[in-house]
Amino acid sequence: MDIQAEMKQKAEAAKRAAARLALLSTDVKNKALLAMADALEKRSEVILQANELDLEDARQKKVKRSYLDRLLLDEGRIASMAEGLCQTAALPDPVATGDYSTVRPNGLEIRRVRVPLGVIGIIYEARPNVTADAAALCLKAGNAVILRGGSEAIRSNIAISSLLAKAAYKAGIPEGAIQFVDFTDREAVDEMMHMRGYLDVIIPRGGAGLIKHVTENSSVPVIETGTGVCHTFVDASADQDMAVKIAVNAKVSRCSVCNAMETLLVHQAIAAEFLPKLMAAMTEKHVVLRGCERARAICPEMEEATEEDWSTEYGDLILSVRVVDDLTMAIEHINRYNTGHSETIVTKDILSAHRFQREVDAAAVYVNASTRFTDGFEFGFGAEIGISTQKLHARGPMGLMALTSTKYLIYGEGQIRE
């Protein structure tokens, strides 16, 4: 197979489709999204059969449980994918909406409106639900999309993308607007990263290795979505029962996702009282705790934490624990080791809460709530394309607005610049 020729053909088709897709009405896009949702639910057995083959391959490779969870599809998850498409259809269309206008002293009228980015490349691993979410968001925002999923979910992704594309084209979406790279050669990723003039942006979703590779090697602009080394800081004034509840949710509810907590920090003033409560609750949920020297002095059954633990995204039922002197030390630790994703403080002190939110450098900073809420649905954006941990051009959960750019429209009456 000539990978370069195959990728160029896909990119050319996507670029042609993007020009037409940008002009489609909201009504046509919404009808297509609803048709795509209907296709997923009516043909779920096709997806499940393909997914079972992917799962069997993964089991034979003896991958860890959290990895299998990311890969797994069932009727409930397919229904959630379909619901995500319907919710995206119900969201306001950002294309052509205005967010700025002015009249200059010379009489020029200037308006700024939202426009599609163009052709978006999504490179992702494991999670086949990303295929539906990405296609839906890109379509609603008027963008063509080229999807390159990981080899571990190749059958699932081919099944999903094929159903989505057929339903979309039948509903009036230009052919070529939704494409999936249906071969697993790594060369396809390298080709995508150098298709300037065809792709307008690349968004990598997956582990730190994938994201690092794309951001360091792509000549196409990249929106970096996050690995998540997320923290919970339990302040001296915290309601300890609340803190345990938040910590357990942040770690256990779905340990494999990027908004799960990886490190817990606790104020020294309450560590002796709080850590045994935390230890009991986490042990019940089969979480392995790795503590600093001060934490292990209180709970000797903790494993010893290493320097590497503070910057590790486990994606598993493992939690690093550190006792800190005060709020200042907690903030310093977080800003040193975090990945800019999601951080939370549990406290009754409003001044500490405000300082934490002001000084912690992350996309989402919480007070008295689990980091697990960093999500497009939870923020009211509908499905998300990912959680951006960079500062340009988007940060945090990326919904429809993050998949558009701007254009200035200027109206004159013969003005010339002197």
Sine and cosine of phi, psi and omega as CSV:
sin_phi,cos_phi,sin_psi,cos_psi,sin_omega,cos_omega
0.00,0.00,0.72,-0.70,0.09,-1.00
-1.00,0.05,1.00,-0.07,-0.09,-1.00
-0.86,0.51,-0.68,0.73,-0.03,-1.00
-0.87,0.49,-0.69,0.72,0.00,-1.00
-0.92,0.39,-0.66,0.75,0.02,-1.00
-0.88,0.48,-0.72,0.70,-0.04,-1.00
-0.93,0.37,-0.61,0.80,0.03,-1.00
-0.90,0.43,-0.64,0.77,0.02,-1.00
-0.89,0.46,-0.69,0.72,0.03,-1.00
-0.89,0.45,-0.69,0.72,-0.04,-1.00
-0.91,0.41,-0.64,0.76,0.03,-1.00
-0.90,0.43,-0.67,0.75,0.02,-1.00
-0.91,0.42,-0.64,0.77,0.02,-1.00
-0.91,0.43,-0.65,0.76,-0.01,-1.00
-0.91,0.42,-0.65,0.76,0.06,-1.00
-0.90,0.44,-0.69,0.72,-0.01,-1.00
-0.91,0.42,-0.60,0.80,-0.05,-1.00
-0.88,0.47,-0.62,0.79,0.00,-1.00
-0.89,0.45,-0.60,0.80,0.01,-1.00
-0.99,0.16,-0.63,0.77,-0.03,-1.00
-0.88,0.47,-0.57,0.82,-0.02,-1.00
-0.89,0.46,-0.35,0.93,-0.06,-1.00
-0.98,-0.18,-0.06,1.00,-0.05,-1.00
-0.94,0.34,0.48,-0.88,0.03,-1.00
-0.96,0.27,0.36,-0.93,0.07,-1.00
-0.86,0.51,-0.62,0.79,-0.04,-1.00
-0.88,0.48,-0.69,0.72,0.01,-1.00
-0.90,0.44,-0.69,0.72,-0.01,-1.00
-0.90,0.44,-0.66,0.75,-0.01,-1.00
-0.91,0.41,-0.67,0.74,0.03,-1.00
-0.88,0.47,-0.61,0.79,0.03,-1.00
-0.91,0.41,-0.67,0.74,0.01,-1.00
-0.89,0.46,-0.66,0.75,0.02,-1.00
-0.92,0.38,-0.59,0.81,0.06,-1.00
-0.92,0.40,-0.60,0.80,0.04,-1.00
-0.91,0.40,-0.66,0.75,0.05,-1.00
-0.89,0.46,-0.68,0.73,0.00,-1.00
-0.89,0.45,-0.63,0.78,0.00,-1.00
-0.90,0.44,-0.65,0.76,0.01,-1.00
-0.88,0.47,-0.71,0.70,-0.06,-1.00
-0.95,0.32,-0.64,0.77,-0.04,-1.00
-0.95,0.30,-0.46,0.89,-0.04,-1.00
-0.91,-0.42,0.51,0.86,-0.05,-1.00
-0.86,0.50,-0.50,0.86,-0.03,-1.00
-0.90,0.44,-0.53,0.85,0.05,-1.00
-0.90,0.43,-0.69,0.73,0.00,-1.00
-0.92,0.40,-0.69,0.72,-0.04,-1.00
-0.91,0.42,-0.62,0.78,0.04,-1.00
-0.89,0.45,-0.68,0.73,0.02,-1.00
-0.91,0.41,-0.64,0.76,-0.02,-1.00
-0.91,0.41,-0.60,0.80,0.01,-1.00
-0.89,0.45,-0.59,0.80,0.05,-1.00
-0.91,0.41,-0.66,0.75,0.06,-1.00
-0.89,0.45,-0.68,0.74,0.00,-1.00
-0.90,0.45,-0.65,0.76,-0.01,-1.00
-0.90,0.45,-0.65,0.76,0.07,-1.00
-0.88,0.48,-0.68,0.73,-0.01,-1.00
-0.91,0.43,-0.64,0.76,0.01,-1.00
-0.90,0.44,-0.63,0.78,0.01,-1.00
-0.91,0.42,-0.46,0.89,0.05,-1.00
-1.00,0.09,-0.03,1.00,0.06,-1.00
0.84,0.55,0.73,0.69,0.05,-1.00
-0.96,0.28,0.33,-0.95,-0.06,-1.00
-0.95,0.30,0.33,-0.95,-0.11,-0.99
-0.85,0.53,-0.65,0.76,-0.03,-1.00
-0.90,0.44,-0.54,0.84,0.03,-1.00
-0.92,0.38,-0.69,0.72,0.04,-1.00
-0.87,0.49,-0.61,0.80,0.01,-1.00
-0.89,0.45,-0.63,0.78,0.03,-1.00
-0.91,0.41,-0.55,0.84,-0.07,-1.00
-0.99,0.13,-0.47,0.88,-0.15,-0.99
-0.90,0.43,0.69,-0.72,0.21,-0.98
-0.84,-0.54,0.61,-0.79,0.15,-0.99
-0.64,-0.77,-0.04,-1.00,-0.04,-1.00
-0.85,0.53,-0.63,0.78,-0.01,-1.00
-0.90,0.43,-0.68,0.73,-0.01,-1.00
-0.95,0.32,-0.55,0.83,0.08,-1.00
-0.92,0.39,-0.64,0.77,0.07,-1.00
-0.88,0.47,-0.61,0.79,0.04,-1.00
-0.92,0.39,-0.62,0.79,0.07,-1.00
-0.88,0.47,-0.70,0.71,0.01,-1.00
-0.90,0.43,-0.65,0.76,0.04,-1.00
-0.89,0.47,-0.61,0.79,0.05,-1.00
-0.87,0.48,-0.64,0.77,0.07,-1.00
-0.89,0.45,-0.67,0.74,0.01,-1.00
-0.91,0.41,-0.66,0.75,0.02,-1.00
-0.91,0.42,-0.60,0.80,0.05,-1.00
-0.90,0.43,-0.63,0.78,0.06,-1.00
-0.88,0.48,-0.55,0.83,-0.05,-1.00
-0.98,0.18,-0.21,0.98,-0.04,-1.00
-0.97,0.23,0.46,-0.89,0.08,-1.00
-0.88,0.48,0.62,-0.78,0.03,-1.00
-0.98,0.18,0.86,-0.51,-0.04,-1.00
-0.97,0.23,-0.34,0.94,-0.11,-0.99
-0.92,0.40,0.75,-0.66,0.03,-1.00
0.97,0.25,0.02,1.00,0.08,-1.00
-0.96,0.27,0.59,-0.80,0.00,-1.00
-0.99,-0.10,0.60,-0.80,0.04,-1.00
-0.77,-0.64,0.13,0.99,0.04,-1.00
-0.27,-0.96,0.64,-0.77,0.13,-0.99
-0.45,-0.90,0.50,-0.86,0.01,-1.00
-0.38,-0.93,0.36,-0.93,0.14,-0.99
-0.88,-0.48,0.87,-0.50,-0.05,-1.00
-0.98,0.20,0.32,-0.95,0.00,-1.00
-0.84,0.55,-0.46,0.89,0.02,-1.00
-0.99,0.11,0.06,1.00,0.05,-1.00
1.00,-0.10,-0.14,0.99,0.04,-1.00
-0.90,0.43,0.75,-0.67,0.10,-1.00
-0.99,-0.16,0.81,-0.58,-0.06,-1.00
-0.86,-0.51,0.80,-0.60,0.07,-1.00
-0.82,-0.57,0.57,-0.82,0.10,-0.99
-0.91,-0.41,0.79,-0.61,-0.03,-1.00
-0.79,-0.61,0.37,-0.93,0.02,-1.00
-1.00,0.09,0.67,-0.75,0.03,-1.00
-0.72,-0.69,0.40,-0.92,0.03,-1.00
-0.88,0.47,0.41,-0.91,0.09,-1.00
-0.95,0.32,-0.58,0.82,0.02,-1.00
0.80,-0.60,-0.96,-0.27,0.05,-1.00
-0.92,-0.40,0.84,-0.55,-0.04,-1.00
-0.93,-0.37,0.75,-0.66,0.12,-0.99
-0.98,-0.21,0.79,-0.62,0.03,-1.00
-0.91,-0.41,0.86,-0.51,0.05,-1.00
-0.92,-0.40,0.86,-0.52,-0.14,-0.99
-0.55,-0.84,0.21,-0.98,-0.06,-1.00
-0.82,-0.57,0.51,-0.86,0.28,-0.96
0.89,0.45,-0.87,0.49,-0.20,-0.98
-0.96,0.27,0.97,-0.24,0.01,-1.00
-0.93,0.36,-0.33,0.94,0.05,-1.00
-0.90,0.43,-0.38,0.92,0.03,-1.00
-0.87,0.50,-0.53,0.84,-0.01,-1.00
-0.84,0.54,-0.73,0.68,-0.01,-1.00
-0.95,0.30,-0.70,0.71,-0.02,-1.00
-0.87,0.50,-0.73,0.69,-0.05,-1.00
-0.91,0.41,-0.70,0.72,0.02,-1.00
-0.87,0.49,-0.68,0.74,-0.04,-1.00
-0.90,0.43,-0.75,0.66,-0.06,-1.00
-0.92,0.39,-0.68,0.73,0.00,-1.00
-0.89,0.45,-0.69,0.73,0.00,-1.00
-0.88,0.47,-0.75,0.66,-0.05,-1.00
-0.88,0.47,-0.57,0.82,0.01,-1.00
-1.00,0.07,0.12,0.99,0.11,-0.99
0.99,0.12,0.31,0.95,-0.05,-1.00
-0.96,-0.27,0.58,-0.82,0.25,-0.97
-0.99,0.17,0.41,-0.91,-0.06,-1.00
-0.65,-0.76,0.66,-0.75,0.16,-0.99
-0.91,-0.41,0.88,-0.47,-0.08,-1.00
-0.98,-0.22,0.77,-0.63,0.08,-1.00
-0.80,-0.60,1.00,-0.09,0.02,-1.00
-1.00,0.08,0.17,-0.98,-0.01,-1.00
-0.96,0.27,0.36,-0.93,-0.02,-1.00
-0.89,0.45,-0.46,0.89,-0.06,-1.00
-0.92,0.40,-0.36,0.93,-0.01,-1.00
-0.86,-0.52,0.43,0.90,-0.15,-0.99
-0.86,0.50,-0.67,0.74,-0.03,-1.00
-0.93,0.37,-0.69,0.72,0.02,-1.00
-0.86,0.50,-0.70,0.71,-0.06,-1.00
-0.93,0.36,-0.61,0.79,0.06,-1.00
-0.89,0.45,-0.68,0.73,0.01,-1.00
-0.89,0.46,-0.74,0.67,-0.04,-1.00
-0.91,0.41,-0.76,0.65,-0.07,-1.00
-0.91,0.42,-0.59,0.81,0.02,-1.00
-0.91,0.42,-0.71,0.71,0.04,-1.00
-0.89,0.46,-0.68,0.73,-0.03,-1.00
-0.90,0.43,-0.73,0.69,-0.06,-1.00
-0.90,0.44,-0.71,0.70,-0.01,-1.00
-0.87,0.49,-0.69,0.72,0.00,-1.00
-0.91,0.41,-0.65,0.76,-0.02,-1.00
-0.91,0.41,-0.71,0.70,-0.03,-1.00
-0.91,0.41,-0.61,0.79,0.03,-1.00
-0.90,0.43,-0.47,0.88,-0.02,-1.00
-1.00,0.02,0.03,1.00,0.10,-1.00
0.93,-0.38,0.06,1.00,0.06,-1.00
-0.98,0.20,0.69,-0.73,-0.02,-1.00
-0.86,0.51,0.68,-0.73,0.03,-1.00
-0.89,0.45,0.65,-0.76,-0.06,-1.00
0.99,-0.16,-0.16,0.99,-0.05,-1.00
-0.96,0.29,-0.48,0.88,0.01,-1.00
-0.83,-0.56,0.93,-0.36,-0.05,-1.00
-0.76,-0.65,0.56,-0.83,0.06,-1.00
-0.83,-0.56,0.71,-0.70,0.06,-1.00
-0.98,0.20,0.98,-0.22,-0.18,-0.98
-1.00,-0.05,0.39,0.92,0.14,-0.99
-0.77,-0.63,0.46,-0.89,-0.21,-0.98
-0.98,-0.18,0.05,1.00,0.00,-1.00
-0.85,0.53,0.74,-0.67,0.01,-1.00
-0.90,0.43,-0.35,0.94,0.02,-1.00
-0.86,0.50,-0.46,0.89,0.00,-1.00
-0.89,0.45,-0.63,0.78,0.03,-1.00
-0.90,0.44,-0.70,0.72,0.00,-1.00
-0.89,0.45,-0.62,0.79,0.05,-1.00
-0.90,0.44,-0.72,0.70,0.00,-1.00
-0.85,0.53,-0.64,0.77,-0.08,-1.00
-0.93,0.36,-0.20,0.98,-0.05,-1.00
-0.83,-0.55,0.43,0.91,-0.02,-1.00
-0.99,-0.15,0.76,0.65,0.10,-0.99
-0.88,0.48,0.64,-0.77,-0.08,-1.00
0.99,-0.11,-0.35,0.94,0.08,-1.00
-0.92,-0.38,-0.83,0.56,0.04,-1.00
-1.00,-0.03,0.68,-0.73,0.01,-1.00
-1.00,-0.04,-0.45,0.89,0.02,-1.00
-0.35,-0.94,0.49,-0.87,0.12,-0.99
-0.87,-0.49,0.69,-0.73,0.05,-1.00
-0.85,-0.53,0.94,-0.34,0.07,-1.00
-1.00,0.03,0.67,-0.74,0.08,-1.00
-0.76,-0.65,0.85,-0.52,0.00,-1.00
0.36,-0.93,-0.48,-0.88,-0.05,-1.00
-0.97,0.26,0.16,-0.99,-0.05,-1.00
-0.86,0.50,-0.59,0.81,-0.02,-1.00
-0.90,0.45,-0.71,0.70,0.02,-1.00
-0.89,0.46,-0.75,0.67,-0.06,-1.00
-0.89,0.46,-0.68,0.73,0.02,-1.00
-0.89,0.46,-0.69,0.73,0.00,-1.00
-0.87,0.49,-0.71,0.70,-0.05,-1.00
-0.94,0.35,-0.73,0.69,-0.06,-1.00
-0.91,0.42,-0.51,0.86,-0.05,-1.00
-1.00,0.05,-0.30,0.95,-0.13,-0.99
-0.87,-0.49,-0.19,0.98,-0.09,-1.00
-0.99,0.17,0.70,-0.72,0.16,-0.99
-1.00,-0.07,-0.15,0.99,0.15,-0.99
-1.00,0.04,0.65,-0.76,0.03,-1.00
-0.80,0.59,0.63,-0.78,-0.09,-1.00
-0.86,-0.51,0.70,-0.72,0.23,-0.97
-0.97,-0.22,0.91,-0.42,-0.11,-0.99
-0.99,0.11,0.88,-0.48,0.08,-1.00
-0.98,-0.18,0.47,-0.88,-0.39,-0.92
-1.00,-0.03,0.65,-0.76,0.45,-0.89
-0.95,0.30,0.43,-0.90,-0.12,-0.99
-0.80,-0.60,1.00,-0.07,0.24,-0.97
-1.00,-0.08,1.00,0.01,-0.12,-0.99
-0.98,-0.18,0.54,-0.84,-0.08,-1.00
-0.85,-0.53,0.48,-0.88,0.25,-0.97
-0.86,-0.51,0.81,-0.59,0.08,-1.00
-0.95,-0.31,0.86,-0.51,0.03,-1.00
-0.99,-0.11,0.95,-0.30,-0.08,-1.00
-0.98,0.22,0.22,-0.98,-0.03,-1.00
-0.86,0.51,-0.55,0.84,-0.07,-1.00
-1.00,-0.03,0.10,0.99,-0.12,-0.99
-0.89,0.45,0.56,-0.83,0.25,-0.97
-0.95,0.32,0.93,-0.36,-0.17,-0.99
-0.93,0.37,-0.57,0.82,0.06,-1.00
-0.90,0.43,-0.67,0.75,0.06,-1.00
-0.88,0.47,-0.67,0.74,-0.03,-1.00
-0.89,0.46,-0.67,0.74,0.04,-1.00
-0.89,0.46,-0.70,0.71,-0.01,-1.00
-0.87,0.48,-0.72,0.70,0.00,-1.00
-0.91,0.42,-0.70,0.72,-0.03,-1.00
-0.89,0.45,-0.70,0.72,0.01,-1.00
-0.88,0.47,-0.69,0.72,0.02,-1.00
-0.89,0.46,-0.71,0.70,-0.06,-1.00
-0.90,0.44,-0.52,0.86,-0.02,-1.00
-1.00,-0.05,-0.64,0.77,-0.29,-0.96
-0.98,-0.18,-0.51,0.86,-0.18,-0.98
-0.84,0.54,-0.58,0.82,0.16,-0.99
-0.28,-0.96,1.00,0.01,-0.19,-0.98
-0.93,0.36,-0.26,0.97,-0.10,-0.99
-1.00,0.05,-0.10,1.00,-0.10,-0.99
-1.00,-0.08,0.29,-0.96,-0.14,-0.99
-0.96,0.30,-0.30,0.95,0.02,-1.00
-0.99,-0.11,0.21,0.98,0.08,-1.00
-0.98,0.20,0.56,-0.83,0.03,-1.00
-0.94,0.34,0.66,-0.75,0.09,-1.00
-0.91,-0.41,-0.43,0.90,0.01,-1.00
-0.72,-0.69,0.70,-0.72,0.11,-0.99
-0.92,-0.39,0.76,-0.65,0.06,-1.00
-0.93,-0.36,0.67,-0.74,-0.01,-1.00
-0.73,-0.68,0.68,-0.73,0.00,-1.00
-0.90,0.43,0.69,-0.72,-0.04,-1.00
-0.85,0.53,-0.47,0.88,-0.08,-1.00
-0.91,0.42,-0.43,0.90,-0.03,-1.00
-0.86,-0.51,0.07,1.00,-0.11,-0.99
-0.85,0.52,-0.69,0.72,-0.06,-1.00
-0.89,0.45,-0.54,0.84,0.00,-1.00
-1.00,0.09,-0.63,0.78,-0.15,-0.99
-0.99,0.15,-0.67,0.74,-0.14,-0.99
-0.87,0.49,-0.64,0.77,0.08,-1.00
-0.87,0.49,-0.59,0.81,0.06,-1.00
-0.90,0.44,-0.71,0.70,0.01,-1.00
-0.89,0.46,-0.70,0.71,-0.03,-1.00
-0.86,0.52,-0.71,0.71,-0.01,-1.00
-0.89,0.45,-0.71,0.70,-0.04,-1.00
-0.92,0.40,-0.66,0.75,-0.02,-1.00
-0.95,0.30,-0.62,0.78,0.02,-1.00
-0.88,0.48,-0.62,0.79,0.04,-1.00
-0.88,0.48,-0.49,0.87,0.00,-1.00
-0.99,-0.12,0.21,0.98,0.08,-1.00
0.92,0.39,0.50,0.87,0.05,-1.00
-1.00,0.02,0.74,-0.67,0.09,-1.00
-1.00,0.03,0.81,-0.58,-0.01,-1.00
-0.98,-0.21,0.70,-0.71,0.07,-1.00
-0.87,-0.50,0.92,-0.39,-0.16,-0.99
-0.93,-0.36,0.39,-0.92,0.14,-0.99
-0.95,0.31,0.07,-1.00,-0.04,-1.00
-0.86,0.50,-0.66,0.75,-0.02,-1.00
-0.93,0.36,-0.61,0.79,0.03,-1.00
-0.93,0.38,-0.65,0.76,-0.02,-1.00
-0.95,0.32,-0.39,0.92,0.10,-1.00
-0.92,0.39,-0.49,0.87,0.03,-1.00
-1.00,0.05,-0.68,0.73,-0.01,-1.00
-0.82,-0.58,1.00,0.08,-0.08,-1.00
-0.88,0.47,-0.34,0.94,-0.03,-1.00
-0.96,0.30,-0.20,0.98,0.10,-1.00
-0.91,0.41,0.56,-0.83,0.17,-0.98
-0.95,0.31,0.32,-0.95,-0.01,-1.00
-0.99,0.14,0.78,-0.62,0.04,-1.00
-0.99,0.13,0.60,-0.80,0.07,-1.00
-0.96,-0.29,0.17,-0.99,0.04,-1.00
-0.85,0.53,-0.59,0.81,-0.02,-1.00
-0.90,0.44,-0.53,0.85,-0.04,-1.00
-0.87,0.50,-0.58,0.82,-0.08,-1.00
-0.91,0.42,-0.38,0.92,-0.01,-1.00
-0.92,-0.40,0.29,0.96,-0.07,-1.00
-0.99,-0.14,0.76,-0.65,0.19,-0.98
-1.00,-0.05,0.98,-0.20,-0.10,-0.99
-0.94,0.35,-0.68,0.73,-0.12,-0.99
0.88,0.48,0.48,0.88,-0.11,-0.99
-0.44,-0.90,0.04,-1.00,-0.02,-1.00
-0.99,0.16,0.89,0.46,0.05,-1.00
-0.73,-0.69,0.68,-0.73,-0.03,-1.00
-0.68,-0.73,0.78,-0.63,0.12,-0.99
-1.00,-0.02,0.60,-0.80,-0.10,-1.00
-0.76,-0.65,0.73,-0.68,0.02,-1.00
-0.69,-0.73,0.70,-0.72,0.13,-0.99
-1.00,0.00,0.77,-0.64,-0.02,-1.00
-0.88,-0.48,0.39,-0.92,-0.06,-1.00
-0.92,0.39,-0.65,0.76,-0.14,-0.99
-0.23,-0.97,-0.11,-0.99,0.00,-1.00
-0.88,0.48,-0.65,0.76,-0.01,-1.00
-0.85,0.53,-0.72,0.70,-0.01,-1.00
-0.92,0.40,-0.59,0.81,0.04,-1.00
-0.89,0.45,-0.72,0.69,0.00,-1.00
-0.90,0.44,-0.67,0.74,0.01,-1.00
-0.89,0.46,-0.66,0.75,0.03,-1.00
-0.89,0.46,-0.75,0.67,-0.04,-1.00
-0.87,0.49,-0.74,0.67,-0.05,-1.00
-0.93,0.36,-0.35,0.94,0.06,-1.00
-0.99,0.16,-0.67,0.74,-0.17,-0.99
-0.96,-0.28,-0.24,0.97,-0.11,-0.99
-0.97,0.24,0.18,-0.98,0.00,-1.00
-0.94,-0.33,0.24,0.97,0.04,-1.00
0.98,0.20,0.37,0.93,-0.09,-1.00
-1.00,-0.08,-1.00,0.06,-0.11,-0.99
-0.63,-0.78,0.72,-0.70,-0.02,-1.00
-0.67,-0.74,0.51,-0.86,0.01,-1.00
-0.63,-0.77,0.51,-0.86,0.12,-0.99
-0.88,-0.48,0.66,-0.75,0.14,-0.99
-0.95,-0.32,0.90,-0.44,-0.12,-0.99
-0.33,-0.94,0.41,-0.91,0.16,-0.99
-0.98,-0.22,-0.09,1.00,-0.08,-1.00
-1.00,-0.01,0.94,-0.33,-0.07,-1.00
-0.90,0.44,-0.54,0.84,0.02,-1.00
-0.93,0.37,-0.65,0.76,0.05,-1.00
-0.90,0.43,-0.65,0.76,0.02,-1.00
-0.88,0.48,-0.73,0.68,-0.02,-1.00
-0.91,0.42,-0.65,0.76,0.01,-1.00
-0.91,0.42,-0.67,0.74,0.02,-1.00
-0.86,0.52,-0.73,0.68,-0.01,-1.00
-0.92,0.38,-0.54,0.84,-0.01,-1.00
-0.96,0.27,-0.62,0.78,-0.18,-0.98
-0.99,-0.15,-0.37,0.93,0.01,-1.00
-0.97,0.24,0.77,-0.63,-0.05,-1.00
-1.00,-0.10,0.99,-0.10,0.00,-1.00
-0.40,-0.92,0.29,-0.96,0.00,-1.00
-0.94,0.35,-0.56,0.83,-0.02,-1.00
-0.69,-0.72,0.82,-0.57,-0.04,-1.00
-0.80,-0.59,0.88,-0.47,-0.16,-0.99
-0.96,-0.27,0.38,-0.93,0.21,-0.98
-0.81,-0.58,0.84,-0.54,0.08,-1.00
0.83,0.56,0.71,0.71,0.06,-1.00
-0.40,-0.92,0.40,-0.92,-0.03,-1.00
-0.96,0.28,0.58,-0.81,0.08,-1.00
-0.91,0.42,-0.24,0.97,-0.04,-1.00
-0.92,0.40,-0.15,0.99,0.00,-1.00
-0.99,0.15,-0.14,0.99,0.00,-1.00
-0.95,0.31,1.00,-0.10,-0.17,-0.98
-0.24,-0.97,0.60,-0.80,-0.02,-1.00
-0.85,0.52,-0.69,0.72,0.02,-1.00
-0.89,0.46,-0.72,0.69,-0.05,-1.00
-0.91,0.41,-0.48,0.88,0.02,-1.00
-1.00,0.06,-0.04,1.00,0.03,-1.00
1.00,0.08,0.25,0.97,-0.02,-1.00
-1.00,-0.04,-0.09,1.00,-0.19,-0.98
0.98,0.17,-0.43,-0.90,0.03,-1.00
-0.89,0.46,0.38,-0.92,0.00,-1.00
-0.84,-0.54,0.43,-0.90,0.07,-1.00
-1.00,0.06,-0.25,0.97,-0.02,-1.00
0.43,-0.90,0.06,-1.00,0.07,-1.00
-0.96,-0.30,0.94,-0.34,0.00,-1.00
-0.98,0.20,0.78,-0.62,0.04,-1.00
-0.96,-0.29,0.17,0.99,0.09,-1.00
-0.98,-0.20,-0.04,-1.00,-0.08,-1.00
-0.92,-0.38,-0.14,0.99,0.08,-1.00
-0.74,-0.67,0.70,-0.72,-0.10,0.99
-0.99,-0.11,-0.01,1.00,-0.01,-1.00
-0.66,-0.75,0.41,-0.91,0.04,-1.00
-0.62,-0.78,0.64,-0.77,-0.01,-1.00
0.99,0.10,-0.28,-0.96,0.00,-1.00
-0.85,0.52,0.80,-0.61,-0.08,-1.00
-0.98,-0.18,0.97,-0.23,0.08,-1.00
-0.99,-0.10,-0.41,-0.91,-0.10,-1.00
-0.87,0.50,-0.69,0.72,-0.07,-1.00
-0.87,0.50,-0.55,0.83,-0.01,-1.00
-0.94,0.34,-0.23,0.97,0.02,-1.00
-0.99,-0.16,0.33,0.94,0.09,-1.00
-0.82,-0.58,0.31,-0.95,0.14,-0.99
-0.86,-0.50,-0.30,-0.95,-0.01,-1.00
-0.80,-0.61,0.40,-0.92,0.12,-0.99
-0.69,-0.72,0.62,-0.78,0.05,-1.00
-0.99,-0.16,0.75,-0.66,0.05,-1.00
-0.93,-0.38,0.84,-0.54,-0.12,-0.99
-0.85,-0.53,0.77,-0.63,-0.02,-1.00
-0.91,-0.41,0.79,-0.61,0.01,-1.00
-0.77,-0.64,0.05,-1.00,0.04,-1.00
-0.73,-0.69,0.73,0.68,0.01,-1.00
1.00,-0.09,0.15,0.99,-0.01,-1.00
-0.88,0.48,0.64,-0.77,0.15,-0.99
-0.78,-0.62,0.45,-0.89,-0.02,-1.00
-1.00,0.01,0.85,-0.53,-0.03,-1.00
-0.98,0.21,0.00,0.00,0.00,0.00
